[in-house]
């Protein structure tokens, strides 16, 4: 299972990299043989202005089943 984390800046990506990796690994461990890749995208939709504008999108690619995606918005990232 290959995990990729994308963010608008290297600082944001590095800030959350370890916690995202730990949470995903722990959550998806039992399915890891069925998952080819996981892509996590972090987006701050309107910059540092605040509000519920932080978006986290997770996409899983499973060879036999295809792609599964989920996203959520919040006022702060994990």
C-alpha positions, 0 to 999 in steps of 0.5 A: 500500500503506497500512501501519497500526501499532497498539500498546497505547501511543503510546510503544510504537508510536513506538518501533518505528514506523520499524523496522517501516515499513522492514522491511515496505517492503523485504520487500513492495516487489515485491508492493506493487501487489497489497497494499491494506493492511498492519496490524501489531499489537503486544501485550504480553500481561501487561505489563512482567512479562517472559517470552515474551509479546510478540505481533506480528501482521501482516495483509495485505489483497489485493483479489483474494486476500483477507486473509493473517495471521501472528503470532509471540511473543517475549520482546522486540519488534523 
